[in-house]
Amino acid sequence: MAIDYQQKIPNNVDLGNDRRLQRALEHWQPRYLDWWQQMGPADFQCADVYLRTATSVDAKGWAQFGHVQMPEYRWGIFLAERDANRTVGFGDEFGKSVWQEVPGEHRAVLRRLIVTQGDTEPASVEQQRLLGLTCPSLYDLRNLFQVNVEEGRHLWAMVYLLHAYFGRDGREEAEELLHRHSGDADNPRILGTFNEPIEDWLSFFMFTYFTDRDGKYQLKSLAESAFDPLARTCQFMLTEEAHHMFVGETGVGRIVKRCLEVMKGSKSDDPEVIRKAGAIDLPLLQRYINFWFSSCLDLFGADSSSNAASYFAAGVKGRPDEAMFADHICKDSQYDLSVPDGAGGARIETIPTRNAMNEITRNLYIEDCQKGVTRWNRLIKKAGFDFEIKLPSSRFRRSIGSWANLPIDPSGSLLANDVYQNCLAAVLPSEADRAYVHSLMKPVTEPGKMASWIAAPDRGINNNTPEFEYVKLH
């Protein structure tokens, strides 16, 4: 499905034949552009950035690359191609035709899911607004801006659904998506993680590795929805989302690689020696992983959830990659959930599988997070050092579900409250850690050059070298 770039709003949804919808979105467009100028990347709106732009929703050759100023980026509305034979893949509606319109009984739930997903997209742009001022290289600066413009396009994706299928309520919700702001005391973003400041590039790489991966699993779940326009929207968003996680995994990997270079050169794994060389030591990296991974786990919701059960039953939201499961109805099946036993250990509680959908998705997410950790550990082992990066227990630092607010350490053990507070101070980034990372954040804008704390990438973007001028500054 080719994308029509002759329209004021690029799209592949035949917007020109729906004048009312087109007028509504064209009314929203200047407000979006005002938001981008005010809340998007600071000080770089006139830079020429080597960005990819979607040309079709075909998996092969779907994007083109070229230098463009970000306010001129062609944000648009792109849905994966419609399958006329698609049926509902799960729940009580299994096997029936998918919905092209919103069923009245599911209207409120679908609107809430779309608004919550839509709210995360501009939130991350706002969180990352100042990062360009301390970029470690032009390559990384370009990747930051690619993530930013695509998060902006994902906002467009949700706004289209709100305008096209939810009438006045949808139009009002679309306006609110631009009125809330990350970290705003009076009008914050909906989910807590998206109000956290991201003030350094180590946090940015953690965010794109862990938080964008949560986004991947939310999108995968919505891509199974019986509401076909939502499913098709999320299917294409996943194509773009892959780059965001690539930025996170390779960013952390390059930090590990640079640390290992310093460790080899100095023949020491002493964090102070590594810091004197301007690199990020592995124990500090571990503390950031402890913080970001644990902060993302609650985004999936409670481990036993009646809401998740009703979404699944209705066909509104499924499991990621639903086709890989044997039972798509889960009417009478059960799930063994690990819960606290009240004596410092755990016991198994059997719950209906439908109630466990959040936990099933969370466990798939954890498995996926582990893959990158395994690759980073491979680098460390290959370099000859005895250090292993670990994901903390999924019970650590939880605020939602069976394990919420319990004093549990990263290994999953229950501690006395006073011991737990000391443990937190040791396993999460300290003020000194953050101050040190902040001290490294000096901009490097000469093509091909890298900051002292990160290694060069193995390859450039779109067959260009790392020395390519990815951002032309004026």
Secondary structure, 3 states (H helix, E strand, C coil): CECECCCCCCECCCHHHCHHHHHHHHHHHHHHHHHHHHHCCCCCCCCEEEEEEECECCCCCCEEEEEEEHHHCCCCECCCCCCCCCECCCHHHCCCECECCCCHHHHHHHHHHHHHHHHHHHHHHHHCCCHHHHCCCHHHHHHHHHHHHHHHHHHHHHHHHHHHHCHHHHHHHHHHHHHCCCCCCCCCCCCHHHHCCCCCHHHHHHHHHHHHHHHHHHHHHHCCCCEHHHHHHHHHHHHHHHHHHHHHHHHHHHHHHHHHHHHHHHCCCCHHHHHHCCCCCHHHHHHHHHHHHHHHHHHHCCCCCHHHHHHHHHCCCCCCCHHHCCCCCCCCCEEEEEEECCCCCEEEEEEEHHHHHHHHHHHHHHHHHHHHHHHHHHHHHHCCCCCCCCCCCCCCCCCCCCCCCCCECCCCCECCHHHHHHHHHHHCCCHHHHHHHHHHCCCCCCCCCCCCCCCCCCCCCCCCCCCCCCEECC
